[in-house]
């Protein structure tokens, strides 16, 4: 019975991942063929490298999408694992096949609209593929690998890679094309973050107050959130006496921060509060995101 339930859960997640990958592939292909490629705009990362080579040679984009990603897929197998590499390979092959077989119409030649909406559809496609457990662009894999080797942040590595790509675009295409391509990248990256993280960006809140019981009741009853209470001791005291107190930890959405602050001010305006962003949560009394 347990094995049957496990199989159903696995099948459910498999179909969900497949759905995200398929929608992601079509969104990215639409952004590339209907906006970026006809207007000679590029994006950052591996996709940007493929577009740049296409614009300066006779090689088709669908072939370059595969060829340029091969080293990153091999690296992904070493750094992340086999399942990720299989999903990423299938997604990239599907994108190349879609670009080769389906002809999307050119939507507009307005440069600003091309940069914004081309980046939007491309970023949405990459974000949906990530939610499906794969990637359409291997830049993140390289960034993870280099961050482990040289100890830098993943975001810093991605920025450096993209700066080099846009400098190459300015030299090989034009400065104007490079500037619009940077706008495309910004639109794509913001859309990607929105698709991956969702509208409800979670915030972890730590509260230290002498009125912890009143705060607990407020969070559970007025906000409808779960929380954790743990005992702690103050680490600083002029008299050598460490005060004991209860620490409350809860997770809310950014839309609830204002309400929480207002309610805290009513109970204890001197409460010590620390907030930090959280990308995702699982289980507990957290609202489920809709697909």
C-alpha positions in Angstrom: 0.0 0.0 0.0 2.8 2.3 0.9 4.7 1.6 -2.3 1.5 2.3 -4.3 1.0 5.7 -2.6 4.7 6.5 -3.2 4.2 5.6 -6.9 1.2 7.9 -7.2 3.1 10.8 -5.7 6.1 10.2 -8.0 3.8 10.1 -11.0 2.1 13.3 -10.0 5.4 15.1 -9.7 6.6 13.6 -13.0 3.6 14.9 -14.8 3.9 18.3 -13.1 7.5 18.6 -14.1 6.7 17.6 -17.7 4.0 20.2 -17.9 6.4 23.0 -16.7 9.1 21.8 -19.2 6.7 21.7 -22.2 5.2 25.2 -21.5 8.7 26.5 -20.8 10.1 25.3 -24.1 7.2 26.9 -26.1 7.5 30.2 -24.2 11.2 30.4 -24.8 10.9 29.4 -28.4 8.2 32.1 -29.0 10.3 34.8 -27.3 13.3 33.9 -29.5 11.7 33.6 -32.9 8.9 36.1 -32.6 10.9 38.9 -30.9 14.7 38.5 -30.4 16.0 36.7 -33.5 14.3 38.8 -36.2 15.6 42.0 -34.6 19.1 40.8 -33.8 18.8 41.1 -30.1 20.5 38.7 -27.7 20.1 37.7 -24.1 22.7 36.7 -21.4 24.0 33.3 -20.7 24.3 30.3 -23.1 21.2 31.5 -25.0 22.9 34.9 -25.6 26.1 33.1 -26.8 24.0 31.0 -29.2 22.2 34.1 -30.5 25.4 36.0 -30.9 27.0 33.3 -33.0 23.8 33.0 -35.1 23.9 36.7 -35.8 27.6 36.6 -36.9 27.5 33.3 -38.9 25.2 31.1 -41.0 24.8 28.5 -38.3 21.1 27.9 -37.3 20.0 28.7 -33.7 18.5 25.3 -33.0 21.9 23.6 -33.7 23.8 26.1 -31.6 21.4 25.7 -28.6 22.5 22.1 -28.5 26.2 22.5 -29.2 26.8 25.4 -26.8 25.0 23.6 -24.0 26.8 20.3 -24.3 29.8 21.3 -22.0 27.4 22.7 -19.4 25.3 19.5 -19.4 28.5 17.5 -18.8 29.4 19.9 -16.0 25.9 19.6 -14.6 26.2 15.9 -14.4 29.3 16.2 -12.3 28.1 19.1 -10.1 24.3 18.5 -9.7 23.5 14.9 -10.7 22.1 12.5 -13.2 18.4 13.3 -12.9 18.9 17.0 -13.4 21.1 16.3 -16.4 18.5 14.1 -18.0 15.7 16.7 -17.6 18.0 19.5 -18.8 19.0 17.5 -21.9 15.4 16.7 -22.7 14.4 20.3 -22.3 17.2 21.7 -24.5 16.6 19.1 -27.2 12.9 19.9 -27.1 13.7 23.7 -27.5 16.0 23.0 -30.4 13.4 20.8 -32.0 10.7 23.4 -31.5 12.9 26.1 -33.1 13.7 23.8 -36.0 10.1 22.6 -36.8 7.8 25.4 -35.7 7.8 28.8 -37.4 6.6 31.5 -35.0 5.5 34.8 -36.6 7.3 38.1 -36.0 5.2 40.1 -33.6 6.7 43.6 -33.8 9.8 45.6 -34.9 9.5 48.2 -32.1 12.8 47.9 -30.3 11.5 48.6 -26.9 8.7 46.1 -27.2 11.1 43.5 -28.6 13.5 43.9 -25.7 10.8 43.8 -23.0 8.5 41.1 -24.3 11.2 39.0 -25.9 12.9 39.0 -22.4 9.6 38.3 -20.7 8.8 35.2 -22.8 12.3 33.9 -22.7 12.6 34.5 -18.9 9.2 32.8 -18.4 10.4 29.8 -20.4 13.6 29.4 -18.5 11.8 29.9 -15.2 9.2 27.3 -16.0 11.9 24.8 -17.0 13.7 25.4 -13.7 10.4 24.7 -11.9 10.2 21.5 -13.9 13.6 20.4 -12.6 15.7 21.2 -15.7 17.3 24.2 -17.5 17.2 25.8 -20.9 20.4 27.7 -20.2 23.6 26.2 -18.7 25.0 29.4 -17.2 23.8 28.7 -13.7 25.6 25.3 -13.8 28.8 27.0 -14.7 28.2 29.7 -12.0 27.7 27.0 -9.3 30.8 25.2 -10.4 33.0 28.3 -10.4 31.6 29.5 -7.1 32.7 26.3 -5.4 36.2 26.5 -7.0 37.0 30.2 -6.4 34.7 30.9 -3.5 32.7 33.7 -5.1 28.9 34.2 -5.1 26.9 32.5 -7.8 25.2 35.9 -8.7 28.6 37.6 -9.1 29.8 34.9 -11.5 26.7 35.2 -13.6 27.1 39.0 -13.8 30.7 38.6 -15.0 29.8 36.1 -17.7 27.0 38.3 -19.0 29.2 41.4 -19.0 31.6 39.6 -21.3 28.7 38.5 -23.5 27.4 42.1 -23.9 30.8 43.5 -24.5 31.2 41.0 -27.3 27.8 42.0 -28.6 28.8 45.7 -28.6 31.9 44.8 -30.6 30.4 42.3 -33.1 26.9 43.8 -33.6 26.6 47.4 -32.3 26.5 49.4 -29.1 22.8 50.0 -29.6 22.1 46.3 -30.0 24.1 45.5 -26.9 22.2 48.1 -24.9 18.8 46.8 -26.0 20.1 43.3 -25.3 20.9 44.3 -21.7 17.3 45.5 -21.4 16.2 42.1 -22.7 18.3 40.4 -20.1 16.9 42.5 -17.3 13.3 41.7 -18.4 14.2 38.0 -18.7 15.9 37.8 -15.3 13.0 39.6 -13.5 10.5 37.4 -15.1 12.5 34.3 -14.3 12.6 35.3 -10.6 8.9 35.9 -10.6 8.1 32.5 -12.2 10.5 30.6 -9.9 9.7 32.4 -6.6 6.1 33.2 -7.3 4.1 36.3 -6.2 4.2 35.3 -2.5 7.8 35.8 -1.5 8.1 34.5 2.0 9.7 36.2 4.9 11.1 34.6 8.0 10.4 36.6 11.1 12.2 36.2 14.5 10.5 38.1 17.4 11.9 38.6 20.9 9.6 40.1 23.4 8.5 39.9 27.1 4.9 39.5 25.8 5.6 36.4 23.7 2.4 34.7 24.7 0.3 37.6 23.5 2.3 37.7 20.2 1.8 34.0 19.8 -2.0 34.3 20.1 -2.0 37.2 17.6 0.1 35.3 15.0 -2.0 32.1 15.2 -5.4 33.7 15.4 -5.2 37.0 13.5 -2.6 35.9 10.8 -3.5 32.3 10.8 0.2 31.3 10.7 2.1 28.5 12.5 5.1 29.4 14.5 7.9 27.9 16.6 8.8 29.0 20.2 12.2 28.2 21.6 14.0 29.2 24.8 17.0 31.5 24.7 19.3 33.5 26.9 20.7 37.0 26.4 24.3 37.0 25.6 25.1 40.5 26.9 24.8 41.8 30.5 26.7 44.4 32.6 25.9 42.5 35.8 26.9 39.1 34.4 23.3 37.9 34.6 21.9 36.4 31.4 18.1 37.0 31.0 16.0 34.1 29.8 13.3 34.7 27.3 11.2 33.0 24.6 11.9 33.5 20.9 9.2 33.3 18.3 9.9 32.3 14.7 7.2 32.4 12.0 7.0 32.6 8.2 4.7 35.1 6.4 4.3 36.5 2.9 5.5 40.0 2.1 1.8 41.1 1.8 1.4 40.3 5.6 4.4 42.3 6.8 2.5 45.5 7.3 -0.3 43.8 9.3 2.2 42.0 11.5 4.1 45.2 12.2 0.8 47.0 13.1 -0.3 44.2 15.4 3.2 44.0 17.1 3.1 47.8 17.8 -0.2 47.3 19.7 1.2 44.5 21.8 4.9 45.5 22.3 6.3 48.5 20.4 9.8 47.6 21.9 9.8 44.0 20.6 13.1 43.1 18.8 12.2 41.9 15.3 14.5 40.4 12.6 13.2 39.6 9.1 14.9 37.8 6.3 13.8 36.7 2.8 13.0 33.1 2.0 12.8 31.7 -1.5 10.5 28.8 -0.8 8.9 26.7 2.0 7.4 23.2 2.4 4.8 21.9 4.9 3.5 23.6 8.0 0.8 26.3 8.0 2.0 28.0 4.8 -0.4 28.8 2.0 0.1 26.6 -1.0 1.1 28.3 -4.2 -1.1 27.8 -7.1 0.4 26.3 -10.3 
